[in-house]
Structures are given as structure tokens and as C-alpha cells.
Amino acid sequence: MIHLLAATPLLALLAQAAPPYRVGPGDVIEVSVDGRPDLSRIPTVQTTGSVWLPVAGDVEVRGLTTQEIVARIAPRLAGAELAAPRVSVRVAEYNSQFVWVTGAVNRPGRKPLRSGTRLVDALLDAGGFVQGASGEVVVERAAGFRDGAREARFKFGGKDPTSEELERLGLPLQAGDRLIAAQQRWVGVSGAVQRPGQYAFAESLTLSSLVDQAGGLLRSGSRRVILRRAGVDQEVDLGEVQSGRAPDVTLQPGDEVLVKARRL
């Protein structure tokens, strides 16, 4: 299951439809004029923001959508030979806008932003997660999301995405977005528990819930456990925590919990 870990409401994120693509220098556009191949061209948008076309001459296209480019070109072609030119424009190569994918992916780096690029598209461009990735992805957006938050955190799990997962992977991206895929982090539990070992760290994981994941205490297990964090030991009374008389301890990556055996 996928969990949205940020405060930003999921529906508000997904409701933001991808903005129309606006061309920039370096993009290649294909301009077609119906019935007039001599007027059709595949120009590259220059650093000046313009393209040159027969009859139309230099046309400023920087920051325009394809439909806006059509509206700008067609009147320049209208004349005695073409009373109502039918013009179509599409982006042939996307070279002006990018998102960045870093962290636990196979091909990190700058990825071109295309029309309608979604979170899943950028992750696929990056070759997917590496082995040992946690499945957590942070999307950072300098301009902020609709509620003003600058980042959104997602947790992806499993190889076969559910319909809910697919919906979340459809988050539309914007130029300049940065995606950070996290490596899996771990906590450990040892001693008098049913299933000692390493467990995947998750936000808000507590000491008592970790012990529960490990199958609970053995009959010989003591409720006074040791939490080892960065080489420093802290004794926690698990019985007090479970009874509500003491606060639970929120774990951090790398924590180790040792459950001692009771003295007979």
C-alpha cells in the first residue's frame, strides 16, 4: 500500500492537472501546413526564443503552448494563396525543461520534462528503484504545492501496483521538481523476542510497535528493555509504556532494542 506521509492532502495534490507544456530554447517543434509541405518545417527554438519559418519569418514562441504557436503562425501565412491556412504544431523533442531524480534509483540525474510528465514517468526514466530502496519518494517543488507545502512524501511498496498506487503515481510534475528516492533504513531488535532481527524503519515507528512486529516477548522476556542509540543505552520500562503510564519512544534509523531475559 502507498502512504502519503506529508501533511499535504493527497486529493489536493492529484487534483493539480499537469500545466500545458510551454516551449523554450532547445526544444524542437514540428510545424505542418496542410497541403503545403514547402511551408512545413521542424525548427529548433533558438536562444532568442524564436524560430524561422518560410513566409512567416521569425516567430517568437518562447513560453507558448503548441496551440498558442498555431494562433501566432496562421495569420502570418494567410494571404492570396492561403486564405485560411490550416496549421498544426507539436513538440518533436523536449530539451528546455527538466526534473531531477536522485537517490536510490538506477539512473539518477536530470530528466526531460515532457507534456504531461507524471511521477511514474520520471521514475521509469531513472530506471526504477535500486535493490535496497525503501520505496519512499520525496517530491520537492520550489514554487510549492497548492496548499503552500514545498514537499510531498510518498511510500511505495510492492511490485504489482494497485489502482490506488497507480493513482498516486500519476502526480503531474512541473519543471524544476526534484525527486529523491530513499534507501531503506533499519532498526534492530534482539534478545528475548519471538523474531529477533532487522526491521524496516518507518516514520512514527515506536519501541512498543517494533516489539510487536518481532512477535512480542518470550515468556522469559523482561519488560525492562534497553534502547541503544548512537552508542548510548537508555532503559525503558515496556510494561509502563503498554499500560499507558509512560510515553512510548519514537525510534530513529539505526536504533537497536535489546530485550533482556528475566532473572529466574
C-alpha positions in Angstrom: 0.0 0.0 0.0 1.1 3.6 -0.6 1.0 6.1 2.1 1.2 9.9 1.8 3.5 10.9 4.6 3.4 14.6 4.1 0.7 16.9 5.5 -0.4 17.9 2.0 -3.8 16.3 1.3 -3.5 13.6 -1.4 -6.6 14.6 -3.3 -5.3 18.2 -3.5 -2.1 17.0 -4.9 -3.6 14.8 -7.6 -6.2 17.4 -8.5 -3.5 19.6 -9.8 -3.6 18.8 -13.5 -0.3 19.0 -15.4 0.0 22.5 -16.8 0.2 22.8 -20.6 3.8 22.5 -21.9 5.3 25.8 -22.9 8.3 25.6 -25.3 11.7 27.1 -24.7 15.1 27.3 -26.2 16.4 24.0 -27.3 13.0 22.4 -27.9 12.4 21.1 -31.5 8.9 21.8 -32.8 7.2 20.4 -35.9 5.2 22.9 -37.9 2.9 21.4 -40.5 0.8 23.4 -43.0 -2.0 21.3 -44.6 -1.3 20.9 -48.3 1.8 23.0 -48.3 4.9 20.9 -47.5 7.0 23.7 -48.7 5.9 25.8 -45.7 6.3 22.9 -43.2 9.4 22.8 -41.1 11.0 21.2 -38.0 12.9 24.1 -36.4 14.8 24.3 -33.1 13.8 27.1 -30.8 16.8 29.4 -30.7 18.3 31.1 -27.6 16.4 34.2 -28.7 13.1 32.3 -28.2 12.1 32.3 -31.8 12.0 30.0 -34.9 12.3 30.9 -38.5 9.6 29.7 -41.0 9.1 30.4 -44.7 6.7 33.3 -45.3 6.1 33.8 -41.6 9.8 34.7 -40.9 11.0 34.9 -37.3 8.2 33.9 -34.9 8.6 34.3 -31.1 7.5 31.1 -29.5 9.2 31.1 -26.1 6.7 30.3 -23.3 3.9 29.4 -25.7 1.8 26.3 -25.9 1.5 24.5 -29.2 -2.0 25.9 -29.7 -0.7 29.4 -29.0 2.0 28.9 -31.5 -0.6 27.9 -34.1 -2.5 31.1 -33.3 0.6 33.1 -33.9 1.8 31.4 -37.1 -1.5 31.0 -39.0 -2.2 34.8 -39.5 1.3 35.3 -40.9 0.7 32.7 -43.6 -2.7 34.0 -44.6 -2.8 35.6 -48.0 -3.8 35.2 -51.6 -2.5 31.7 -51.8 -3.8 30.6 -48.4 -6.9 32.4 -47.3 -7.3 30.1 -44.2 -4.1 28.1 -43.6 -4.6 25.0 -41.5 -1.5 24.8 -39.3 -0.6 22.2 -36.7 2.3 22.2 -34.2 3.7 19.6 -32.0 6.8 19.3 -29.9 9.2 16.8 -31.5 12.0 17.0 -28.9 11.8 18.2 -25.3 15.1 19.9 -24.4 14.3 23.0 -22.4 12.8 21.9 -19.1 13.8 19.2 -16.7 13.2 17.5 -13.4 15.9 15.9 -11.3 15.8 12.4 -9.9 18.3 11.5 -7.2 19.0 8.8 -4.6 18.1 5.1 -4.8 17.4 4.8 -8.5 19.3 3.1 -11.2 19.9 6.1 -13.4 19.8 9.3 -11.3 20.2 12.7 -12.9 18.4 15.3 -15.0 15.3 14.0 -16.9 13.5 16.0 -19.6 10.0 17.3 -18.7 7.6 16.4 -21.4 4.0 17.3 -21.9 2.0 15.5 -19.1 5.1 14.0 -17.3 4.0 12.2 -14.2 5.8 10.9 -11.1 5.8 7.4 -12.6 7.3 8.7 -15.9 10.3 10.3 -14.1 10.9 7.2 -12.0 10.8 5.0 -15.1 13.2 7.4 -16.9 15.5 6.8 -13.9 15.4 3.1 -14.3 13.3 2.4 -11.3 14.4 1.8 -7.7 17.7 0.0 -6.9 17.7 -3.0 -4.7 17.6 -1.8 -1.1 15.5 1.2 -1.8 12.8 1.9 0.8 10.2 2.9 -1.8 9.9 6.3 -0.2 10.0 9.3 -2.6 10.1 12.9 -1.7 8.9 15.4 -4.3 10.4 18.9 -3.7 8.8 21.8 -5.5 10.3 25.3 -5.1 7.1 27.0 -6.1 5.1 24.9 -3.6 2.1 22.7 -4.0 -1.5 24.1 -3.9 -1.5 24.3 -0.1 1.9 26.0 0.0 3.9 23.0 1.1 7.3 22.7 -0.5 7.5 18.9 -0.5 5.3 15.8 -0.6 6.4 12.4 0.7 5.1 9.1 -0.7 5.7 5.5 0.3 5.5 2.9 -2.5 5.5 -0.8 -1.8 5.1 -4.0 -3.8 5.9 -4.9 -7.4 2.3 -5.0 -8.6 0.8 -1.6 -8.1 -2.9 -1.4 -7.1 -5.3 1.1 -8.6 -4.7 3.3 -5.5 -0.9 3.2 -6.2 -1.4 4.0 -9.8 -3.4 7.0 -8.9 -0.7 8.3 -6.7 2.0 7.6 -9.3 0.0 9.9 -11.7 1.1 13.0 -9.8 1.8 15.6 -12.5 5.3 17.1 -12.3 6.5 20.6 -13.0 9.8 22.0 -14.4 12.4 22.1 -11.6 10.8 19.4 -9.4 13.3 17.3 -7.5 12.6 13.7 -6.7 14.6 12.0 -4.0 14.3 8.2 -3.6 15.4 7.0 -0.2 17.5 3.9 0.7 15.8 1.6 3.1 16.7 2.3 6.7 16.6 -0.2 9.5 16.1 -0.7 13.2 17.0 -3.9 15.1 15.6 -5.9 17.9 17.4 -8.7 19.7 17.2 -10.9 22.8 14.0 -12.4 24.3 11.5 -11.8 21.5 9.9 -14.2 19.1 11.5 -13.0 15.9 14.7 -11.0 16.5 16.4 -9.3 13.6 16.4 -6.2 11.5 13.2 -4.4 10.6 12.4 -1.7 8.0 12.3 1.8 9.6 9.1 3.8 9.0 8.1 7.2 10.2 6.4 7.2 13.7 7.7 3.7 14.4 7.8 3.2 18.2 9.6 0.9 20.5 6.4 -1.0 21.5 5.3 -1.4 17.9 8.7 -2.8 17.0 8.5 -5.4 19.8 5.0 -6.3 18.5 6.4 -6.7 14.9 9.0 -9.0 16.4 6.2 -11.3 17.7 6.3 -10.0 21.3 8.2 -11.1 24.3 9.2 -14.7 25.0 7.9 -16.0 28.3 11.3 -15.4 29.7 11.5 -11.8 28.4 11.8 -8.9 30.8 9.7 -5.8 30.3 12.7 -3.6 31.1 14.4 -3.2 27.7 17.5 -1.4 26.5 17.3 1.1 23.7 20.7 1.7 22.1 21.0 4.9 20.1 24.3 6.2 18.7 26.2 4.1 21.3 24.2 5.4 24.3 22.0 3.0 26.2 18.6 4.0 27.6 16.5 1.7 29.8 12.8 1.7 29.0 10.0 0.0 31.1 7.9 -1.6 28.4 5.3 -2.5 30.9 4.8 1.2 31.9 4.6 2.1 28.2 2.0 -0.6 27.4 -0.2 0.4 30.4 -0.1 4.0 29.3 1.7 5.2 32.4 4.8 6.2 30.4 5.1 7.6 26.9 6.2 5.3 24.1 9.6 6.0 22.4 9.6 7.0 18.8 12.5 5.2 17.1 15.2 6.6 14.8 17.0 4.8 11.9 19.8 2.7 13.3 18.3 2.2 16.8 18.8 -1.2 18.5 16.4 -2.6 21.0 17.6 -5.3 23.4 15.1 -7.3 25.3 16.7 -9.0 28.3 15.7 -12.3 29.8 14.1 -12.1 33.3 16.2 -13.4 36.2 14.9 -16.7 37.5 
